Amino acid sequence: MTALTKWLESMGTGNLVVLGLVLGAMIASDMGGPINKVAFSFGSAMVGTSNPATGLPSATALTIMAGIGAAICIPPLAMGLATIVAPKKFTVEERNSGKAAIVMGLVGISEGAIPFGAADPLRCIPANMIGSAIGAAIAMVLGAGNPAPWGGWIVAPVAQNPLVYILGTVVGSVITAGIVIALKKPIADEDVQAVGLDDDFDLDIEIM
């Protein structure tokens, strides 16, 4: 993890697109796991360091945290969106999890996407990484800023260029949801009711 942190620091901010893509992909790669925590800690440390002249984080720090904040909410929002757009490609349990995932995404909890990543990692995790990478890059390049060491729409009221920040999350979520929907196959109908034992053994006993 120390090596990853040093690598991020060595990238600098000369190319915000590349940095946004890398940070976004890291955030979504394990949805709250150690790689996610490295990227999040990197951004949090930056916004936690104030400029002595202004008492505020630097513009660079705000930009980086905006990308991270946008990427955090994309996986759960995307999974929830996918269950709404293509419900036949998800189990009943996943559709219920999708509703919770949307709420968790709005408040910046990327772990809301874990049930989907665990159930179908080969489709969901790469899709999460692609959407989050693009969403983070959009937020950073178009000038969003996030002074809060957190993510999701819950920080939009304090963000700089909040509409740009939200745009990044929306674009990333749509991309991820689209990839997942395109890759997943419809599941078997779960609404078919099994015949009960009572129907199989319907005895008519008369007492003489």
Solvent accessible surface area in square Angstrom, and as a share of the most:
residue,aa,sasa,rsa
1,M,116,0.52
2,T,92,0.54
3,A,79,0.61
4,L,51,0.25
5,T,43,0.25
6,K,130,0.55
7,W,125,0.44
8,L,1,0.01
9,E,106,0.48
10,S,87,0.56
11,M,55,0.24
12,G,37,0.36
13,T,53,0.31
14,G,84,0.81
15,N,83,0.43
16,L,54,0.27
17,V,70,0.40
18,V,65,0.37
19,L,2,0.01
20,G,0,0.00
21,L,67,0.33
22,V,29,0.17
23,L,0,0.00
24,G,0,0.00
25,A,23,0.18
26,M,15,0.07
27,I,0,0.00
28,A,0,0.00
29,S,19,0.12
30,D,40,0.21
31,M,10,0.05
32,G,18,0.18
33,G,18,0.17
34,P,84,0.53
35,I,61,0.31
36,N,8,0.04
37,K,95,0.40
38,V,11,0.06
39,A,0,0.00
40,F,43,0.18
41,S,60,0.39
42,F,19,0.08
43,G,0,0.00
44,S,27,0.18
45,A,66,0.51
46,M,54,0.24
47,V,11,0.06
48,G,64,0.61
49,T,93,0.54
50,S,61,0.39
51,N,59,0.30
52,P,137,0.86
53,A,94,0.73
54,T,90,0.52
55,G,48,0.46
56,L,113,0.56
57,P,22,0.14
58,S,49,0.31
59,A,79,0.61
60,T,50,0.29
61,A,2,0.01
62,L,14,0.07
63,T,22,0.13
64,I,2,0.01
65,M,0,0.00
66,A,0,0.00
67,G,0,0.00
68,I,0,0.00
69,G,0,0.00
70,A,0,0.00
71,A,0,0.00
72,I,11,0.06
73,C,0,0.00
74,I,0,0.00
75,P,0,0.00
76,P,0,0.00
77,L,19,0.10
78,A,0,0.00
79,M,0,0.00
80,G,0,0.00
81,L,59,0.29
82,A,0,0.00
83,T,7,0.04
84,I,111,0.56
85,V,94,0.54
86,A,15,0.12
87,P,55,0.35
88,K,160,0.68
89,K,37,0.16
90,F,1,0.00
91,T,42,0.25
92,V,62,0.36
93,E,133,0.60
94,E,28,0.12
95,R,68,0.25
96,N,85,0.43
97,S,29,0.19
98,G,0,0.00
99,K,136,0.58
100,A,51,0.40
101,A,0,0.00
102,I,46,0.24
103,V,94,0.54
104,M,60,0.27
105,G,0,0.00
106,L,61,0.30
107,V,52,0.30
108,G,6,0.06
109,I,61,0.31
110,S,5,0.03
111,E,66,0.30
112,G,5,0.05
113,A,0,0.00
114,I,73,0.37
115,P,64,0.40
116,F,2,0.01
117,G,2,0.02
118,A,78,0.60
119,A,68,0.53
120,D,20,0.10
121,P,61,0.38
122,L,155,0.77
123,R,81,0.30
124,C,1,0.01
125,I,47,0.24
126,P,60,0.38
127,A,0,0.00
128,N,0,0.00
129,M,64,0.28
130,I,82,0.41
131,G,0,0.00
132,S,0,0.00
133,A,10,0.08
134,I,56,0.29
135,G,0,0.00
136,A,0,0.00
137,A,9,0.07
138,I,41,0.21
139,A,0,0.00
140,M,2,0.01
141,V,74,0.42
142,L,96,0.48
143,G,36,0.34
144,A,2,0.01
145,G,1,0.01
146,N,0,0.00
147,P,50,0.32
148,A,23,0.18
149,P,72,0.45
150,W,112,0.39
151,G,0,0.00
152,G,0,0.00
153,W,92,0.32
154,I,100,0.51
155,V,8,0.05
156,A,10,0.08
157,P,115,0.72
158,V,87,0.50
159,A,11,0.08
160,Q,94,0.42
161,N,78,0.40
162,P,55,0.34
163,L,147,0.73
164,V,33,0.19
165,Y,0,0.00
166,I,42,0.21
167,L,80,0.40
168,G,0,0.00
169,T,0,0.00
170,V,63,0.36
171,V,43,0.25
172,G,0,0.00
173,S,8,0.05
174,V,84,0.49
175,I,50,0.26
176,T,0,0.00
177,A,3,0.02
178,G,38,0.37
179,I,45,0.23
180,V,0,0.00
181,I,35,0.18
182,A,82,0.63
183,L,88,0.44
184,K,22,0.09
185,K,151,0.64
186,P,93,0.59
187,I,64,0.32
188,A,84,0.65
189,D,98,0.51
190,E,89,0.40
191,D,98,0.51
192,V,113,0.65
193,Q,152,0.68
194,A,97,0.75
195,V,104,0.60
196,G,36,0.35
197,L,134,0.67
198,D,122,0.63
199,D,104,0.54
200,D,88,0.45
201,F,142,0.59
202,D,122,0.63
203,L,137,0.68
204,D,130,0.67
205,I,136,0.69
206,E,132,0.59
207,I,165,0.84
208,M,211,0.94
